[in-house]
Every structure is written in structure tokens, then in C-alpha cells.
Amino acid sequence: MSGAASILRQPWLWAWIGAFAVWLATAVFTGGRGSGEVLSAAMTFGAFFVIVGLGQMFVITLGPGNVDLSIPACMTLSATVAMKTMDGQAAMIPVGLAIALGIGAVVGCVNYALIRLLRIPPIIATLSSSFIFQSAAIWWNRGLRVKPPEPLADFTTAKIAGIPVIALAVIVLAVLGHILLARTVFGRSVVAIGQNMRAAHLAGVKVERIRALTYIMCATLAGLCGFLLAGFSGGAALNMGEEYLLSSIAVVVIGGTSVAGGFANVPGLWGAALFLFLLVTMLNTFGAGAGVRLVLTGIIIIGVIVAASGGTRKT
């Protein structure tokens, strides 16, 4: 009994329960038709949410006020430059990937420089920098949409036994993220800073170094997501990152990470990502109007967050 109670107190559980519930409701409504395809699609699109959510989770864990709003612009700029550099050539994929990751790292450095050197609040600093990066993407794009190399497109759309390969890769990435959070000095330092920055500093944590690395990691993961999303969608588009602005925050919060900082939850990211996609799919399947969809989406998300917030905070 105590074991079951302990499981129910885990904050990540409610995101998974919510995802299963909306998938089951959709399957029942359609008589099971297409339920497998819906789940496969959820895993594919959920993988992109998890990539950006993982970086955002580390940033939010640093404490109140820490958030990265430059993720969409970073995705767009990284994808645009990488796609044009590769120009559809398979041999250039490693170069394109390196460019996307490099641009992400530079974006993270710029964001932290604004926060640290100019003393600009993170939410303002990253939002302001996003306009610069988006403008750079527009200038570089020049209205062209370069197709990704065929092997990259194949990787992002391939399946093994019905399971998207990209989802399997991101599951591995999430496991590595969990190890980084729970089993390394860096991860424990991020949590300590979020719980009490001054106490962490007095305990010997290099607070500003950790914060810098966290913002750089977040933007680098955004660059990776942009690169893979461009491969999946047939090229980079100037609006490709728009839906990831709020979604990157939503998957973190719904997944059980505390917005107050000091507590992060990696397993919940996947549950939250699947939940968000499946929720929209369910409401569309039910034929709900746009206004009704927005209201119901908000109510259901609030319900999941409230349920998750009642759990015991354990990393």
C-alpha cells in the first residue's frame, strides 16, 4: 500500500496518466481506428517538444525568473544556416549539425552575457535577443527553403516496429539528461542554485559558471531541435519555432518541474509532451470548435498541473 502511495506522489506520473487518458478517450471515440498511428505521431512530435523542454527544464530549475524565450528564434536561425550550408548534400550533414549546435552555443553565450553583464532579467534578455536572432534568420533565409539531405530526412521519419527512430534517439537523450541532473556535480549544482542561490554560493558552487553553462546548454539543444525539425518538415521555415515558445515551458511545468526552481523532473517531460499532442488530437477528433478547444485545453492542463503539484518533490 505504501509503495502504491509512493508512486502516486511522483509528480511525473500525472502527465503520463493524462496522456493515456486522452489517448484512450480518442481511441474509444473512433472505435480504435487509427489509434496506433496517432500514438506514433505523438511520439514523433513529442520528441521535438522533449528536446527543447530538456534545456528549458534546466534553466527553470535555476530559480524564479529564469526562462529562455529565445528558443524559437534559435531553432529558426540554426536550421536556416545549417540547411543552406548543407544545400541538400548528404556529405555535409556533420558540418550542418556542427553549425546548428555552434549557433545554439553562441545564442546561449549572448543570452547569458545580457543577463550577467548588463543585469537584464532573463525573461527580458532572452526575449530581446530573440528579435535579433530571428532577424538574422530572415536575412539569411532570403525567402528560400532549402531541402534537407535525404539521409537526414529519412532519419527523422524512419520507424522501427512502428516506433519513430527519432523518438528512440530522444529517449536516450532524456536518459542522459536525467543522469546529468541526478548523478553529476553540474546537475546537483543547478538544483542547489534553484533552492537557494546564496546558500549554494557559500557552499562553494560556482553559481555564475553553472548559470552560464545552463543557458548555453538550453540554446544548444534548441539548435539541435531546429536542425532535426527542418529535416523532418522538408526544410527550414521562418515560423518553424513559434509553437515551441510556450510549449517548451508547458512540457516542463506539466511534467512536474517546479516553476519556483530547485526541483526538476526529466521523466515527466515525455509524459507532458505526449499529453499536449494527444490532447489537441482528442479535441479535434471530437469536433470541438476553436474557442471550446482553447477553454478545455486550459482547464485540463490546469487539472494535470494541480494534481502533479500535490506530489512529493523528489529528484
Secondary structure by P-SEA (a helix, b strand, c coil): caaaaaaaaccaaaaaaaaaaaaaaaaaaacccaaaaaaaaaaaaaaaaaaaaaaaaaaaaccccccccaaaaaaaaaaaaaaaaacccccaaaaaaaaaaaaaaaaaaaaaaaaccccccaaaaaaaaaaaaaaaaaaaaccbbbbccaaaaaaaccccccccaaaaaaaaaaaaaaaaacccaaaaaaaaaaacaaaaaaaccaaaaaaaaaaaaaaaaaaaaaaaaaaaacccccccccccaaaaaaaaaaaccccccccccccaaaaaaaaaaaaaaaaaaacccaaaaaaaaaaaaaaaaaaaaaccccc
